[in-house]
Structure formats: structure tokens, C-alpha cells
């Protein structure tokens, strides 16, 4: 939830979970420190949250019964794409794209549609 190089904290998570991104950004910008490196990290973090706030409306997304974590996507990538990395395999970009398209069609139940499109 935090940008690279910045450690997240409990109050960040609480505010994100509640959809209070503007409050989080304001709190970060209000922090004062005499350490210039820390001040830069805080500014970077505030900029990150502010620039990505529409992607971080977790309370709204949960009400719509959408996933807010990356686990589902990561598992899907492992299932579909991870198999391309088995021992001894090497792929051209064209070949890898073709196998990925086939796997996606099979797993989504659209395997026959893929072949219909290929025939056309």
C-alpha cells in the first residue's frame, strides 16, 4: 500500500480501508521533521497516495464486492503464465503470446471462441 521505499503503518492502512485517502495525504503533509531524508520520504509517500487515490477507494470497492488485494491476480498469473517458465523451455514472444491466449481462453471457458476467431 505504500510506495517503494516507504514503510506502511497502521494508521495508513486504517485510513485506506475507510476510504479516507485525502485525510491520509493531509496528515502526511502536516508531519514535520528536521531530518531531510525522512521529509523527502514523507513527501514521496503523500504524492504517491494523492496520485493514486482513485485506485485506492477500497471501502467503495468492497461495497461493490470487488477484490482490493493482488492475491487473485498473482494466482492467476502463476496459473496462466508461470507454466511458461518450466525447466528447458524457451519461447519467442509470438509463441508465448499464443500459448498465453490459449490458456486464458481455456480457463475462461472461451476455448471454442478462440478457434472460431482463428478460422476467420
ZATORTI-589550 format. One record per atom (N, C-alpha, C, O, CB): x, y, z. Coordinates in steps of 0.1 Angstrom, whole numbers, padded with zeros to 4 digits, always signed. Glycine has a CB too. Layout:
% residues N
XYZ...
//
This chain:
% residues 120
+0008-0012+0000+0000+0000+0000+0008+0013+0000+0004+0023-0004-0009+0000+0012+0021+0011+0004+0030+0023+0004+0038+0022-0008+0041+0011-0013+0038+0023+0017+0043+0033-0013+0052+0034-0024+0065+0027-0021+0068+0025-0009+0054+0048-0029+0072+0023-0031+0085+0016-0029+0094+0025-0020+0095+0037-0022+0092+0013-0042+0100+0018-0010+0110+0025-0002+0104+0032+0011+0111+0037+0019+0117+0035-0010+0091+0031+0012+0084+0037+0024+0077+0026+0031+0069+0019+0025+0074+0048+0019+0079+0026+0044+0072+0016+0052+0058+0020+0056+0056+0032+0060+0080+0013+0065+0049+0011+0054+0035+0015+0058+0033+0014+0073+0041+0008+0080+0025+0005+0051+0022+0020+0077+0020+0020+0092+0005+0017+0094-0003+0017+0084+0023+0033+0099+0001+0014+0106-0013+0011+0109-0023+0022+0106-0034+0019+0101-0014+0007+0124-0019+0034+0108-0028+0045+0105-0030+0047+0090-0041+0051+0086-0023+0058+0111-0020+0044+0082-0022+0044+0068-0032+0034+0064-0042+0037+0056-0009+0042+0060-0031+0022+0068-0040+0011+0065-0054+0014+0069-0063+0012+0062-0035-0002+0071-0056+0019+0081-0069+0022+0086-0076+0033+0077-0087+0031+0074-0069+0027+0101-0069+0043+0074-0074+0053+0066-0077+0049+0052-0087+0052+0046-0065+0066+0065-0069+0040+0046-0071+0035+0033-0083+0026+0033-0092+0026+0024-0059+0027+0028-0084+0017+0043-0096+0008+0045-0109+0015+0046-0119+0011+0041-0094-0001+0057-0108+0027+0052-0120+0035+0054-0123+0045+0042-0133+0052+0042-0119+0043+0067-0114+0045+0033-0116+0054+0021-0112+0068+0024-0116+0077+0017-0130+0053+0017-0104+0071+0034-0101+0085+0038-0087+0088+0033-0078+0092+0040-0101+0086+0053-0085+0087+0020-0072+0090+0014-0068+0105+0015-0057+0108+0017-0073+0086-0001-0078+0114+0013-0075+0128+0014-0070+0131+0029-0061+0139+0030-0087+0137+0011-0076+0125+0039-0072+0127+0052-0058+0122+0054-0049+0128+0061-0081+0120+0062-0055+0110+0049-0041+0104+0050-0031+0114+0043-0021+0116+0049-0041+0091+0043-0034+0119+0032-0024+0128+0025-0022+0140+0033-0011+0145+0035-0030+0131+0010-0033+0146+0038-0032+0158+0047-0024+0155+0059-0016+0164+0063-0046+0163+0051-0026+0144+0065-0018+0140+0077-0003+0139+0074+0005+0143+0082-0023+0127+0083+0000+0133+0063+0014+0131+0059+0020+0145+0056+0031+0147+0060+0015+0122+0046+0013+0153+0049+0018+0167+0046+0020+0175+0058+0028+0185+0058+0009+0174+0035+0012+0173+0069+0013+0180+0081+0024+0176+0090+0028+0183+0100+0000+0180+0089+0030+0164+0088+0041+0159+0096+0053+0169+0094+0056+0173+0083+0045+0145+0092+0060+0171+0105+0072+0179+0105+0084+0171+0110+0083+0164+0119+0070+0192+0114+0095+0173+0103+0107+0166+0107+0119+0175+0103+0119+0182+0093+0108+0152+0100+0129+0174+0111+0141+0181+0108+0151+0173+0100+0161+0178+0095+0148+0185+0121+0148+0160+0098+0156+0151+0090+0152+0152+0075+0141+0148+0072+0155+0136+0095+0161+0157+0067+0157+0160+0053+0154+0147+0045+0145+0147+0037+0169+0167+0046+0161+0136+0048+0158+0123+0041+0144+0118+0045+0137+0114+0036+0168+0113+0045+0140+0119+0057+0127+0115+0062+0116+0124+0056+0106+0119+0051+0126+0115+0077+0119+0137+0055+0109+0147+0049+0107+0143+0035+0096+0144+0030+0115+0161+0051+0117+0140+0028+0116+0136+0013+0108+0123+0012+0099+0122+0003+0130+0134+0007+0110+0113+0020+0103+0101+0020+0088+0103+0023+0079+0098+0016+0108+0091+0030+0085+0112+0032+0071+0115+0036+0064+0122+0024+0053+0119+0021+0070+0124+0048+0071+0132+0018+0066+0139+0006+0063+0129-0005+0053+0130-0012+0076+0150+0002+0073+0120-0008+0071+0110-0018+0059+0101-0016+0051+0098-0025+0084+0101-0019+0057+0097-0003+0046+0089+0001+0033+0096-0001+0023+0091-0006+0047+0084+0015+0032+0109+0003+0020+0117+0002+0017+0119-0013+0005+0117-0017+0022+0131+0008+0027+0121-0021+0025+0123-0036+0019+0110-0042+0011+0110-0051+0038+0127-0043+0025+0099-0037+0020+0085-0042+0005+0083-0039-0002+0080-0048+0028+0074-0036+0001+0086-0027-0013+0084-0023-0022+0093-0030-0033+0090-0035-0015+0085-0008-0017+0106-0031-0026+0116-0038-0027+0112-0053-0038+0114-0059-0019+0129-0037-0017+0108-0059-0017+0105-0074-0025+0092-0077-0029+0090-0088-0003+0104-0079-0026+0083-0067-0033+0070-0069-0046+0069-0062-0051+0057-0060-0023+0059-0066-0051+0080-0057-0063+0079-0048-0075+0072-0054-0082+0065-0047-0066+0092-0043-0077+0074-0067-0089+0068-0073-0087+0052-0074-0097+0045-0075-0091+0074-0087-0075+0047-0074-0073+0033-0074-0073+0027-0060-0073+0015-0058-0059+0030-0081-0074+0036-0050-0073+0031-0036-0086+0034-0028-0086+0035-0016-0062+0039-0029-0097+0034-0035-0110+0036-0029-0115+0022-0024-0126+0017-0028-0121+0042-0039-0108+0017-0014-0110+0003-0010-0124+0001-0004-0130-0010-0006-0100-0001+0000-0129+0010+0004-0142+0009+0010-0153+0008-0001-0162+0000+0000-0145+0020+0020-0152+0017-0011-0161+0017-0022-0160+0004-0030-0171-0002-0034-0158+0029-0032-0148-0001-0032-0146-0013-0040-0152-0025-0032-0158-0034-0038-0131-0016-0043-0150-0026-0019-0155-0037-0011-0171-0037-0012-0177-0047-0012-0150-0036+0003-0177-0025-0011-0191-0024-0012-0196-0030-0026-0208-0035-0026-0196-0010-0011-0188-0029-0036-0192-0034-0049-0187-0049-0050-0189-0054-0061-0185-0026-0060-0183-0054-0039-0178-0068-0039-0167-0071-0048-0166-0082-0054-0190-0078-0042-0158-0061-0050-0146-0063-0058-0134-0066-0049-0134-0063-0037-0143-0050-0066-0124-0073-0054-0112-0076-0047-0103-0063-0046-0103-0055-0055-0104-0087-0054-0097-0061-0035-0088-0050-0033-0073-0054-0031-0064-0046-0031-0092-0042-0021-0071-0067-0030-0057-0072-0029-0052-0077-0042-0060-0078-0052-0057-0083-0018-0040-0080-0043-0034-0085-0055-0033-0100-0056-0029-0106-0066-0020-0079-0057-0037-0107-0045-0036-0122-0045-0043-0129-0056-0037-0138-0062-0042-0127-0032-0055-0125-0060-0062-0131-0071-0055-0130-0084-0054-0139-0091-0077-0125-0072-0050-0118-0087-0043-0115-0099-0030-0123-0099-0026-0129-0109-0040-0100-0101-0022-0123-0088-0010-0130-0087-0012-0145-0089-0004-0152-0096-0003-0128-0074-0022-0151-0083-0025-0165-0085-0029-0168-0100-0025-0179-0105-0036-0170-0076-0036-0159-0106-0040-0161-0120-0028-0161-0129-0026-0169-0138-0050-0151-0124-0019-0151-0126-0006-0151-0134+0002-0163-0132+0008-0168-0142+0002-0138-0130+0003-0168-0120+0010-0180-0118+0004-0192-0125+0011-0200-0131+0011-0183-0103-0009-0193-0125-0016-0204-0132-0014-0203-0147-0011-0213-0154-0031-0204-0129-0016-0191-0153-0016-0189-0168-0002-0188-0173+0002-0195-0183-0024-0177-0171+0006-0179-0167+0019-0176-0173+0031-0184-0166+0040-0186-0173+0022-0161-0171+0029-0187-0154+0040-0194-0147+0045-0207-0153+0056-0211-0152+0036-0197-0133+0036-0213-0160+0039-0226-0167+0049-0224-0179+0054-0233-0183+0027-0233-0172+0050-0212-0183+0059-0209-0194+0074-0209-0189+0083-0209-0197+0056-0195-0200+0076-0210-0176+0089-0209-0171+0095-0223-0166+0104-0223-0158+0090-0199-0159+0089-0233-0171+0094-0247-0167+0108-0250-0173+0112-0243-0182+0084-0258-0171+0114-0259-0166+0128-0262-0170+0129-0266-0185+0122-0274-0190+0133-0274-0161+0139-0260-0191+0142-0263-0205+0134-0256-0215+0136-0257-0227+0141-0277-0207+0124-0248-0211+0115-0241-0220+0121-0228-0224+0127-0221-0216+0101-0239-0214+0120-0224-0237+0123-0211-0242+0113-0207-0252+0108-0216-0260+0138-0210-0248+0109-0195-0252+0098-0191-0261+0102-0178-0269+0109-0170-0264+0085-0188-0252+0096-0177-0281+0096-0165-0288+0085-0156-0282+0076-0162-0276+0095-0166-0303+0085-0144-0284+0074-0135-0279+0061-0140-0286+0050-0141-0279+0077-0120-0282+0061-0142-0299+0049-0147-0306+0044-0160-0301+0032-0162-0299+0052-0148-0321+0053-0169-0298+0049-0182-0293+0043-0182-0279+0033-0188-0276+0061-0192-0293+0050-0174-0270+0045-0172-0257+0031-0165-0257+0022-0169-0249+0055-0163-0248+0029-0155-0265+0016-0148-0266+0005-0158-0270-0006-0158-0266+0017-0136-0275+0009-0167-0280-0001-0176-0285-0005-0186-0274-0017-0189-0272+0004-0184-0297+0005-0191-0266+0002-0201-0256-0006-0194-0244-0016-0200-0239+0015-0207-0250-0003-0182-0241-0010-0175-0231-0024-0173-0235-0034-0174-0227-0003-0161-0228-0026-0169-0248-0040-0167-0253-0048-0180-0252-0060-0180-0248-0040-0162-0267-0042-0191-0256-0049-0204-0255-0052-0207-0240-0064-0212-0237-0040-0215-0261-0043-0205-0231-0046-0209-0217-0057-0200-0211-0066-0204-0204-0033-0207-0209-0056-0187-0215-0067-0178-0210-0081-0182-0215-0090-0182-0208-0064-0163-0214-0081-0186-0228-0094-0190-0234-0099-0203-0227-0111-0204-0224-0092-0192-0249-0090-0212-0225-0094-0225-0219-0099-0222-0205-0110-0227-0201-0082-0235-0219-0092-0215-0197-0095-0212-0183-0108-0204-0181-0115-0205-0171-0084-0206-0175-0111-0195-0191-0123-0187-0190-0135-0193-0197-0146-0187-0197-0120-0173-0196-0133-0205-0203-0144-0212-0209-0147-0207-0223-0158-0209-0229-0157-0210-0201-0138-0200-0229-0139-0195-0243-0130-0201-0253-0126-0195-0263-0137-0180-0243-0127-0214-0250-0117-0221-0259-0122-0222-0273-0115-0220-0283-0114-0235-0253-0135-0225-0275-0141-0226-0288-0141-0213-0296-0139-0212-0308-0155-0232-0288-0144-0202-0288-0144-0189-0294-0130-0185-0300-0129-0179-0310-0148-0178-0284-0119-0190-0293-0106-0187-0298-0104-0193-0312-0099-0187-0321-0095-0193-0288-0108-0206-0313-0106-0213-0326-0115-0207-0337-0111-0207-0349-0109-0227-0325-0127-0202-0333-0136-0196-0343-0129-0183-0348-0129-0180-0360-0150-0192-0337-0123-0175-0339-0116-0163-0343-0104-0166-0352-0101-0159-0361-0112-0155-0331-0097-0177-0349-0085-0181-0357-0089-0185-0371-0082-0183-0381-0078-0193-0350-0101-0192-0373-0105-0196-0386-0109-0184-0395-0108-0185-0407-0117-0205-0384-0114-0173-0388-0119-0162-0396-0108-0154-0403-0110-0144-0410-0126-0152-0387
//
